[in-house]
Amino acid sequence: MDSLVKIYLRLLQETDAKTFRYLYPNIDWNERCIAIIGAKGVGKTTMLLQHIKTTFANKTEALFVSLDNTWFANHNIFDLADEFYMNGGTHLFLDEIHHYPNWATEIKNIYDSFPKLKIVFTGSSLLQIYKSTADLSRRVVYEKLEGLSFREFLKFEKTGDFPVFSIDEIVDNHQNIAFQITENIRIMPLFRKYLKNGYYLFYKEGLKKYEIKLREAINNVIDVDIPAIENIEFESRYKLKKLLAILSTLVPYTPKITDLATAIDTNRNNTVKYLSLLANAKLLNLVSYKNKTIGNLTKPDKVLLNNTNLSYIFGDNANIGNVRETFFVNQFNAVTNVILAPQGDFIVDKYTFEVGGKNKTFDQIKDLPNSFIVADDIEIGYKNKIPLWLFGMLY
């Protein structure tokens, strides 16, 4: 355990605790057991270390460990919790829990055996499929961490610390909000920078290697995270990568499952399952029409990459129309559900939106109530034309 403590203290010392993610103040850190789930690279590890650094005067009361450490090859987390608790520990932080076999059983046993020990663990966004696990459902509070919103990106860039705006506030008052935000900054260059490399927190480590790190993160998700949750063979992992590569050239895409199945040499059910896995792993967004539930065997009506940064690493030239839709769906998915519109592009709550460039007309939605153009390449909107970038202020 001494080696783990040494790593923990070094990581703590090197952690910058000046800027926090949007989720941090919304978590009730007094809960006995908290799970923070999210895609690789969105800042789960940093959040735990920031919390410890700013909360605990006595750092020995807390312990942070990553479950992908080789120490766990011949040790288990229950024994770690036992030794930590016996030495006065009160808060155990477990990172990358999905790397540990039978994690759910051991978390349950720790929870039941040490009533005064508080546990926080992080894991892949794939862990959301365990939310209804009987042994954990009444013990664990699940929190979901998304990638950086455009609003947060501006904060991390030290350009401005703007408030979160609801969809109703943006729709009703978008012009005034845009005036306030753009009063002292040129928003469009910052927006273009965000679209290309601002969604994952590790962009702060330098842009020269950002694309390499993002590709490594994608491979890690498919080669490590998904197999840790789903029992899939190497051949299936190869097919997942191939499917993602194919879709990246087609999105936004209305799936033809038979064609996709043929392209990756598998059957229909496996293809739909792979789509669902890639969506749960935060590599795709699947959108459907109203009253249609997307499941492992249900074909989505439209497929998008999860976020715009992914759009720029598959191929040399990202299609700007695809990027616009990807941004819109990605930002809204963090706060509410997006469904396809029979007229226009998307429906969110009571509103219909048509997404396009600054010259986009109202022809397709002119007769619809509560309908709006979401226009790229404009700083400030007018009446029912709202700037696309403004929907990056939702969280």
PLY file of the C-alpha trace (Angstrom):
ply
format ascii 1.0
element vertex 395
property float x
property float y
property float z
element edge 394
property int vertex1
property int vertex2
end_header
0.00 0.00 0.00
2.94 2.34 0.59
3.61 2.55 -3.15
0.01 3.60 -3.79
0.21 6.31 -1.14
3.41 7.63 -2.68
1.76 7.90 -6.12
-1.35 9.49 -4.58
0.63 12.23 -2.82
2.67 13.00 -5.93
-0.46 13.29 -8.10
-2.08 15.49 -5.49
0.90 17.82 -5.44
0.84 18.18 -9.23
-2.92 18.82 -9.49
-4.10 22.29 -10.47
-7.13 23.14 -8.35
-7.96 26.53 -9.83
-10.63 25.69 -12.39
-13.34 23.10 -11.79
-15.68 21.26 -14.15
-19.39 22.11 -14.25
-20.38 18.95 -12.36
-18.21 19.52 -9.31
-20.48 21.88 -7.28
-23.54 19.76 -8.16
-22.22 16.62 -6.44
-23.23 15.95 -2.85
-19.84 14.79 -1.63
-21.40 13.72 1.69
-23.06 10.71 0.07
-21.63 7.39 1.23
-20.99 6.03 -2.24
-20.71 8.07 -5.44
-19.96 6.89 -8.98
-18.73 9.44 -11.51
-19.03 8.02 -15.02
-17.90 9.55 -18.27
-15.81 9.18 -21.39
-12.06 8.86 -21.20
-10.36 12.24 -21.11
-13.20 14.41 -19.78
-11.59 15.04 -16.38
-12.90 12.46 -13.91
-9.47 11.80 -12.37
-8.70 15.51 -12.08
-12.01 16.13 -10.36
-11.28 13.59 -7.62
-7.79 14.97 -6.99
-9.08 18.56 -6.96
-11.72 17.58 -4.40
-9.15 15.96 -2.11
-6.68 18.83 -2.47
-9.23 21.52 -1.59
-11.26 19.61 1.01
-8.94 17.62 3.28
-6.58 19.45 5.61
-5.24 16.05 6.68
-4.44 14.31 3.40
-4.04 10.92 5.14
-7.81 10.80 5.73
-8.24 10.32 1.98
-6.63 7.94 -0.49
-6.76 8.06 -4.28
-5.80 4.96 -6.28
-6.17 3.98 -9.92
-7.44 0.46 -10.47
-5.26 0.03 -13.56
-2.18 0.05 -11.31
-0.27 -3.26 -11.40
-0.49 -3.37 -7.58
-3.98 -4.80 -8.04
-2.68 -7.80 -9.96
-2.16 -9.53 -6.60
-4.17 -7.36 -4.20
-7.88 -6.62 -3.95
-9.71 -3.41 -3.16
-11.50 -4.87 -0.13
-8.17 -5.53 1.62
-7.01 -2.06 0.57
-10.13 -0.53 2.12
-9.63 -2.60 5.28
-6.02 -1.48 5.79
-6.82 2.12 4.89
-9.75 2.24 7.32
-7.76 0.64 10.15
-5.14 3.37 9.74
-7.67 6.17 10.15
-8.82 6.62 6.56
-12.29 8.03 5.99
-12.62 8.64 2.23
-11.52 6.18 -0.45
-11.33 7.35 -4.08
-11.10 4.61 -6.71
-10.28 5.62 -10.28
-11.00 3.55 -13.43
-13.09 0.99 -11.54
-14.00 -0.87 -14.74
-10.43 -2.14 -14.96
-11.06 -4.25 -11.87
-12.90 -7.60 -12.23
-15.97 -8.09 -10.03
-15.83 -4.45 -8.99
-19.55 -4.27 -8.24
-19.40 -7.11 -5.69
-16.39 -5.64 -3.91
-17.86 -2.13 -3.78
-20.99 -3.64 -2.22
-18.91 -5.57 0.33
-16.89 -2.47 1.25
-20.07 -0.43 1.56
-21.66 -2.98 3.88
-18.53 -3.73 5.93
-17.31 -0.18 6.62
-20.37 1.99 7.37
-18.24 5.05 8.21
-16.05 4.85 5.10
-17.10 7.00 2.16
-16.34 5.77 -1.35
-16.13 7.65 -4.63
-15.29 5.76 -7.80
-14.96 6.71 -11.44
-15.52 4.58 -14.49
-16.22 4.43 -18.16
-19.48 5.89 -19.42
-20.30 2.27 -20.25
-20.95 1.74 -16.54
-24.31 3.46 -17.01
-25.61 0.02 -18.01
-25.08 -1.01 -14.38
-27.30 1.69 -12.93
-30.06 -0.84 -12.30
-27.81 -3.54 -10.84
-29.75 -4.80 -7.84
-26.80 -4.98 -5.44
-25.69 -1.42 -6.11
-28.81 0.49 -7.13
-29.78 1.54 -3.60
-26.20 2.16 -2.48
-24.60 4.20 -5.24
-25.42 7.73 -6.44
-24.46 7.95 -10.13
-23.17 11.23 -11.56
-22.50 11.70 -15.28
-19.61 13.88 -16.48
-19.70 15.06 -20.08
-16.85 16.61 -22.05
-16.21 20.34 -21.95
-19.07 22.54 -23.09
-18.14 25.59 -25.13
-18.95 27.68 -22.03
-16.43 25.71 -19.98
-13.87 25.92 -22.76
-14.08 29.72 -22.56
-13.54 29.46 -18.82
-10.50 27.19 -19.16
-9.13 29.53 -21.81
-9.51 32.35 -19.26
-11.61 34.24 -21.80
-14.66 34.60 -19.58
-16.58 32.86 -16.79
-20.13 32.99 -18.11
-23.24 31.57 -16.42
-25.17 28.54 -17.63
-28.26 29.43 -19.64
-31.32 27.21 -20.00
-32.85 26.44 -23.38
-35.80 28.72 -22.56
-33.48 31.60 -21.63
-31.54 31.21 -24.87
-34.64 31.01 -27.04
-36.36 33.94 -25.33
-33.38 36.24 -24.89
-30.64 35.03 -27.24
-29.82 38.43 -28.69
-29.14 40.11 -25.34
-27.17 37.11 -24.06
-25.03 37.08 -27.20
-24.43 40.84 -26.90
-23.21 40.42 -23.31
-20.86 37.52 -24.11
-19.37 39.02 -27.27
-18.95 42.53 -25.90
-15.23 42.08 -25.21
-14.26 38.91 -27.09
-14.25 37.66 -30.67
-16.32 34.53 -30.28
-16.03 32.85 -33.68
-12.27 32.09 -33.64
-12.68 30.61 -30.16
-15.66 28.56 -31.33
-13.68 27.16 -34.28
-10.85 26.23 -31.91
-13.27 24.47 -29.58
-14.92 22.51 -32.39
-11.56 21.10 -33.44
-9.82 20.43 -30.14
-11.67 21.71 -27.09
-14.01 18.93 -25.92
-11.56 16.77 -23.96
-9.83 18.24 -20.93
-6.42 16.93 -21.99
-6.30 19.65 -24.67
-4.75 21.71 -21.84
-1.68 19.47 -22.01
-0.82 20.89 -25.43
-2.34 20.86 -28.90
0.65 19.36 -30.72
-0.12 15.89 -29.41
-3.86 16.35 -28.98
-4.83 14.29 -32.03
-2.46 11.48 -31.04
-3.88 11.42 -27.50
-7.43 11.42 -28.82
-6.71 8.48 -31.13
-5.09 6.64 -28.22
-8.17 7.33 -26.10
-10.45 5.89 -28.81
-8.31 2.75 -29.10
-8.24 2.40 -25.34
-12.03 2.62 -25.15
-12.46 -0.14 -27.73
-9.54 -2.35 -26.66
-9.83 -1.98 -22.88
-13.00 -0.27 -21.64
-15.58 -2.09 -23.75
-14.07 -5.57 -23.14
-14.04 -4.75 -19.40
-17.80 -4.32 -19.51
-18.85 -6.63 -22.35
-17.41 -10.07 -22.97
-16.25 -9.56 -26.56
-13.44 -11.20 -28.49
-10.57 -9.55 -30.36
-12.40 -10.01 -33.65
-15.35 -8.01 -32.31
-13.05 -5.20 -31.23
-11.64 -5.07 -34.75
-15.19 -4.86 -36.13
-16.04 -2.05 -33.72
-13.07 -0.04 -34.99
-14.00 -0.78 -38.57
-17.61 0.24 -37.97
-16.52 3.50 -36.35
-14.17 4.24 -39.25
-16.93 3.56 -41.81
-19.47 5.71 -39.98
-17.01 8.58 -39.61
-17.06 9.00 -43.40
-20.87 8.87 -43.60
-22.24 10.87 -40.65
-24.84 12.24 -40.30
-26.07 8.86 -41.48
-29.41 7.12 -41.74
-28.33 3.57 -40.94
-28.76 0.79 -43.46
-28.04 -2.04 -41.09
-27.76 -4.70 -43.77
-25.09 -2.69 -45.61
-23.16 -2.01 -42.40
-23.37 -5.67 -41.36
-21.97 -6.74 -44.72
-19.17 -4.18 -44.52
-17.94 -5.49 -41.16
-18.80 -9.13 -41.89
-21.35 -9.77 -39.17
-25.12 -10.09 -38.71
-27.82 -7.48 -38.13
-28.17 -8.00 -34.38
-24.44 -7.68 -33.78
-24.29 -4.52 -35.89
-27.06 -2.83 -33.90
-25.41 -3.99 -30.67
-22.09 -2.50 -31.81
-23.82 0.82 -32.54
-25.24 0.81 -29.02
-21.84 -0.02 -27.49
-20.13 2.80 -29.38
-22.87 5.19 -28.25
-22.60 4.11 -24.60
-18.83 4.54 -24.90
-19.43 8.16 -26.01
-18.02 7.70 -29.49
-21.37 8.00 -31.30
-24.67 9.75 -30.77
-27.77 7.86 -31.89
-30.88 9.93 -32.58
-34.39 8.71 -33.38
-37.90 10.01 -33.86
-40.31 10.52 -31.00
-41.58 7.54 -28.99
-38.79 5.29 -30.22
-36.53 3.79 -27.57
-32.99 2.99 -28.65
-31.84 -0.37 -27.34
-29.40 -3.11 -28.20
-31.67 -4.46 -30.93
-33.29 -1.25 -32.09
-32.01 0.55 -35.17
-31.49 4.30 -34.63
-32.83 6.69 -37.26
-29.69 8.80 -37.44
-26.05 8.32 -36.42
-23.64 11.13 -35.52
-20.18 11.14 -34.02
-20.38 11.97 -30.33
-18.55 15.30 -30.49
-16.95 17.59 -33.02
-13.36 16.82 -32.03
-13.92 13.29 -33.34
-15.09 14.78 -36.64
-11.67 16.29 -37.24
-9.50 13.23 -36.62
-11.25 10.94 -39.13
-10.08 12.17 -42.50
-8.49 15.44 -43.51
-11.54 17.62 -44.04
-14.52 17.57 -41.69
-17.78 18.44 -43.41
-18.97 21.65 -41.77
-22.64 20.64 -42.04
-21.89 17.44 -40.14
-19.88 19.37 -37.55
-22.76 21.76 -36.92
-25.28 18.98 -36.27
-22.77 17.07 -34.16
-22.16 20.11 -31.96
-25.87 20.83 -31.55
-26.78 17.26 -30.52
-23.72 16.85 -28.32
-24.34 19.98 -26.25
-28.04 19.29 -25.81
-27.53 15.62 -24.92
-25.74 16.74 -21.76
-28.92 18.32 -20.40
-31.94 16.83 -22.18
-33.13 14.53 -24.97
-32.87 15.36 -28.66
-35.20 13.71 -31.16
-35.42 13.93 -34.91
-38.02 16.24 -36.37
-40.31 15.18 -39.22
-40.07 18.80 -40.37
-36.82 20.61 -39.64
-33.82 18.86 -38.10
-34.34 18.32 -34.37
-36.95 18.69 -31.65
-35.85 19.63 -28.13
-38.64 19.98 -25.58
-41.32 22.12 -27.30
-38.94 23.65 -29.87
-38.10 22.67 -33.45
-34.67 23.60 -34.77
-33.19 23.74 -38.25
-29.38 23.79 -38.16
-27.31 25.44 -40.90
-25.06 28.30 -41.99
-25.69 32.02 -41.70
-27.75 32.06 -44.92
-30.08 29.26 -43.85
-33.70 30.18 -44.62
-36.95 29.40 -42.82
-38.48 27.63 -45.83
-38.56 24.18 -44.19
-40.03 25.33 -40.87
-41.90 28.53 -41.72
-45.31 27.15 -40.71
-44.21 25.48 -37.47
-44.85 27.10 -34.07
-41.82 27.44 -31.78
-39.43 26.87 -34.67
-35.97 28.41 -34.98
-32.99 28.56 -37.28
-29.72 27.68 -35.54
-27.14 29.49 -37.63
-23.39 29.08 -37.72
-21.00 31.92 -38.66
-22.97 34.62 -36.85
-22.12 36.23 -33.51
-25.55 37.63 -32.74
-28.94 36.46 -33.93
-32.18 38.19 -34.78
-35.75 37.14 -33.93
-35.99 33.38 -34.64
-32.42 32.99 -35.88
-30.09 31.95 -33.03
-26.29 31.62 -33.21
-25.12 28.00 -33.09
-22.31 28.73 -30.62
-24.81 30.01 -28.05
-26.07 26.48 -27.44
-22.65 25.75 -26.02
-23.73 27.64 -22.89
-26.20 24.99 -21.70
-23.94 23.43 -19.04
0 1
1 2
2 3
3 4
4 5
5 6
6 7
7 8
8 9
9 10
10 11
11 12
12 13
13 14
14 15
15 16
16 17
17 18
18 19
19 20
20 21
21 22
22 23
23 24
24 25
25 26
26 27
27 28
28 29
29 30
30 31
31 32
32 33
33 34
34 35
35 36
36 37
37 38
38 39
39 40
40 41
41 42
42 43
43 44
44 45
45 46
46 47
47 48
48 49
49 50
50 51
51 52
52 53
53 54
54 55
55 56
56 57
57 58
58 59
59 60
60 61
61 62
62 63
63 64
64 65
65 66
66 67
67 68
68 69
69 70
70 71
71 72
72 73
73 74
74 75
75 76
76 77
77 78
78 79
79 80
80 81
81 82
82 83
83 84
84 85
85 86
86 87
87 88
88 89
89 90
90 91
91 92
92 93
93 94
94 95
95 96
96 97
97 98
98 99
99 100
100 101
101 102
102 103
103 104
104 105
105 106
106 107
107 108
108 109
109 110
110 111
111 112
112 113
113 114
114 115
115 116
116 117
117 118
118 119
119 120
120 121
121 122
122 123
123 124
124 125
125 126
126 127
127 128
128 129
129 130
130 131
131 132
132 133
133 134
134 135
135 136
136 137
137 138
138 139
139 140
140 141
141 142
142 143
143 144
144 145
145 146
146 147
147 148
148 149
149 150
150 151
151 152
152 153
153 154
154 155
155 156
156 157
157 158
158 159
159 160
160 161
161 162
162 163
163 164
164 165
165 166
166 167
167 168
168 169
169 170
170 171
171 172
172 173
173 174
174 175
175 176
176 177
177 178
178 179
179 180
180 181
181 182
182 183
183 184
184 185
185 186
186 187
187 188
188 189
189 190
190 191
191 192
192 193
193 194
194 195
195 196
196 197
197 198
198 199
199 200
200 201
201 202
202 203
203 204
204 205
205 206
206 207
207 208
208 209
209 210
210 211
211 212
212 213
213 214
214 215
215 216
216 217
217 218
218 219
219 220
220 221
221 222
222 223
223 224
224 225
225 226
226 227
227 228
228 229
229 230
230 231
231 232
232 233
233 234
234 235
235 236
236 237
237 238
238 239
239 240
240 241
241 242
242 243
243 244
244 245
245 246
246 247
247 248
248 249
249 250
250 251
251 252
252 253
253 254
254 255
255 256
256 257
257 258
258 259
259 260
260 261
261 262
262 263
263 264
264 265
265 266
266 267
267 268
268 269
269 270
270 271
271 272
272 273
273 274
274 275
275 276
276 277
277 278
278 279
279 280
280 281
281 282
282 283
283 284
284 285
285 286
286 287
287 288
288 289
289 290
290 291
291 292
292 293
293 294
294 295
295 296
296 297
297 298
298 299
299 300
300 301
301 302
302 303
303 304
304 305
305 306
306 307
307 308
308 309
309 310
310 311
311 312
312 313
313 314
314 315
315 316
316 317
317 318
318 319
319 320
320 321
321 322
322 323
323 324
324 325
325 326
326 327
327 328
328 329
329 330
330 331
331 332
332 333
333 334
334 335
335 336
336 337
337 338
338 339
339 340
340 341
341 342
342 343
343 344
344 345
345 346
346 347
347 348
348 349
349 350
350 351
351 352
352 353
353 354
354 355
355 356
356 357
357 358
358 359
359 360
360 361
361 362
362 363
363 364
364 365
365 366
366 367
367 368
368 369
369 370
370 371
371 372
372 373
373 374
374 375
375 376
376 377
377 378
378 379
379 380
380 381
381 382
382 383
383 384
384 385
385 386
386 387
387 388
388 389
389 390
390 391
391 392
392 393
393 394
